[in-house]
């Protein structure tokens, strides 16, 4: 005895027969009919495989073990991203501290240079005052050549070369400082 056919299967068989019947009237020879039936079989096979794959995917996604595995992967990814972010922030902090330290060191060095320059200028002016007071009558300071331009950081210093010349002597004995 044969098994009863469900309504869906019956509808499917009827639609297949109608398609074949329509195709049979259009097609005139057996070769074309065979091609059409093969085409229909391939189409049906592809539909069945797609449906089966979709059902397997749904079953896989509904599986508690699979859901747990996916959740663990997501947590690991979050932890990895957090760890990378913290490492980056630590490297950035170290870099900024190093940059600030270098800047402070350069400023300190600049201050030392300025203090040293001021000290030298004070000594030079004091020596000049002593020299002027000793023999102010005999010597005169005259500019010699173009001034020297010295660039130090943001400061521009113009240094004029002065030469000590005797006032009374017409031959001008030159003594450079």
C-alpha positions as CSV (number, residue, x, y, z in Angstrom):
1,X,0.0,0.0,0.0
2,X,1.3,3.5,-0.8
3,X,1.6,6.3,1.7
4,X,-0.8,9.1,1.5
5,X,0.5,12.2,-0.2
6,X,0.4,15.5,1.6
7,X,-1.3,18.6,0.2
8,X,2.0,20.4,-0.3
9,X,3.5,17.5,-2.2
10,X,0.4,17.1,-4.3
11,X,0.5,20.8,-5.2
12,X,4.1,20.5,-6.1
13,X,3.5,17.6,-8.4
14,X,0.6,19.4,-10.1
15,X,2.8,22.5,-10.7
16,X,5.6,20.3,-12.1
17,X,3.2,18.6,-14.5
18,X,1.8,21.9,-15.6
19,X,5.2,23.2,-16.2
20,X,6.2,20.1,-18.1
21,X,2.9,20.2,-20.1
22,X,3.4,23.8,-21.0
23,X,7.0,23.1,-21.9
24,X,5.9,20.1,-24.0
25,X,3.6,22.2,-26.1
26,X,6.3,24.7,-26.6
27,X,9.0,22.2,-27.3
28,X,8.8,20.2,-30.5
29,X,11.4,17.5,-30.1
30,X,12.6,15.2,-27.3
31,X,16.0,16.8,-27.0
32,X,14.6,20.1,-25.9
33,X,12.2,18.4,-23.5
34,X,15.2,16.6,-21.9
35,X,17.1,19.9,-21.5
36,X,14.1,21.5,-19.8
37,X,13.6,18.6,-17.4
38,X,17.3,18.6,-16.5
39,X,17.1,22.3,-16.0
40,X,14.1,21.9,-13.7
41,X,15.8,19.1,-11.7
42,X,18.9,21.2,-11.2
43,X,16.8,24.2,-10.1
44,X,14.9,22.0,-7.6
45,X,18.2,20.5,-6.3
46,X,19.7,24.0,-5.7
47,X,16.5,25.1,-3.8
48,X,16.7,22.0,-1.6
49,X,20.4,22.5,-0.9
50,X,19.8,26.2,0.0
51,X,17.0,25.3,2.3
52,X,19.0,22.6,4.0
53,X,22.0,24.9,4.5
54,X,19.7,27.6,5.9
55,X,18.1,25.1,8.4
56,X,21.6,23.9,9.5
57,X,22.7,27.5,10.0
58,X,19.6,28.2,12.1
59,X,20.1,25.1,14.1
60,X,23.7,26.0,14.7
61,X,22.8,29.5,15.8
62,X,20.2,28.1,18.2
63,X,22.6,25.6,19.7
64,X,23.6,26.7,23.3
65,X,27.2,25.5,22.9
66,X,27.6,27.5,19.7
67,X,26.0,30.6,21.3
68,X,28.4,30.3,24.2
69,X,31.4,29.9,21.8
70,X,30.4,33.0,19.9
71,X,29.9,34.9,23.2
72,X,33.4,33.8,24.4
73,X,35.0,35.0,21.1
74,X,33.3,38.4,21.4
75,X,34.5,38.7,25.0
76,X,38.1,37.8,24.0
77,X,38.0,40.4,21.3
78,X,36.8,43.0,23.7
79,X,39.5,42.1,26.2
80,X,42.2,42.3,23.4
81,X,40.9,45.7,22.3
82,X,41.0,47.0,25.8
83,X,44.5,45.6,26.4
84,X,45.7,47.3,23.2
85,X,44.1,50.6,24.2
86,X,45.7,50.5,27.6
87,X,49.1,49.7,26.1
88,X,48.8,52.6,23.6
89,X,47.8,55.0,26.4
90,X,50.8,53.8,28.5
91,X,53.2,54.3,25.6
92,X,51.7,57.8,24.9
93,X,52.0,58.8,28.6
94,X,55.7,57.7,28.6
95,X,56.3,59.6,25.4
96,X,54.7,62.8,26.7
97,X,56.6,62.5,30.0
98,X,59.9,62.2,28.0
99,X,58.9,65.1,25.9
100,X,58.2,67.3,28.9
101,X,61.5,66.2,30.6
102,X,63.5,67.1,27.5
103,X,61.7,70.5,27.3
104,X,62.4,71.2,30.9
105,X,66.0,70.2,30.4
106,X,66.4,72.5,27.4
107,X,64.8,75.4,29.3
108,X,67.2,74.8,32.2
109,X,70.2,74.7,29.9
110,X,69.0,77.9,28.2
111,X,68.7,79.6,31.6
112,X,72.3,78.5,32.5
113,X,73.5,79.9,29.1
114,X,71.7,83.2,29.7
115,X,73.1,83.5,33.2
116,X,76.6,82.7,31.9
117,X,76.3,85.2,29.1
118,X,75.0,87.9,31.6
119,X,77.9,87.1,33.9
120,X,80.4,87.4,31.0
121,X,78.8,90.7,29.9
122,X,79.0,92.0,33.5
123,X,82.7,91.0,33.7
124,X,83.4,92.7,30.3
125,X,81.6,95.9,31.3
126,X,83.5,95.9,34.6
127,X,86.8,95.4,32.9
128,X,85.9,98.1,30.4
129,X,85.0,100.5,33.2
130,X,88.3,99.7,34.9
131,X,90.2,100.3,31.6
132,X,88.4,103.5,31.0
133,X,89.0,104.9,34.4
134,X,92.7,104.0,34.2
135,X,93.6,105.7,31.0
136,X,90.6,107.4,29.7
137,X,92.6,110.3,28.5
138,X,94.9,108.2,26.2
139,X,92.5,105.7,24.6
140,X,89.4,105.9,22.4
141,X,87.0,103.1,21.3
142,X,86.1,103.1,17.6
143,X,83.8,100.6,15.8
144,X,85.7,98.4,13.4
145,X,83.9,96.8,10.4
146,X,80.3,95.6,10.3
147,X,78.5,94.5,13.4
148,X,78.3,90.8,14.3
149,X,74.8,89.3,14.4
150,X,74.4,86.4,16.8
151,X,71.2,84.2,16.8
152,X,70.5,82.5,20.1
153,X,67.1,80.8,20.2
154,X,64.5,83.6,19.9
155,X,67.1,86.3,20.7
156,X,69.1,88.3,18.2
157,X,72.2,89.9,19.6
158,X,74.1,92.6,17.6
159,X,77.7,92.8,18.7
160,X,79.7,95.7,17.4
161,X,83.5,95.2,17.2
162,X,85.2,98.0,19.0
163,X,88.8,98.8,18.7
164,X,90.9,100.6,21.3
165,X,92.8,103.5,19.7
166,X,95.1,106.1,21.2
167,X,93.8,109.6,21.0
168,X,97.0,111.5,20.9
169,X,98.9,109.3,18.5
170,X,98.3,110.2,14.8
171,X,99.5,106.7,13.7
172,X,96.5,105.0,15.5
173,X,97.9,102.0,17.4
174,X,95.1,99.4,17.2
175,X,94.5,97.0,20.1
176,X,91.6,94.6,19.6
177,X,89.5,93.4,22.5
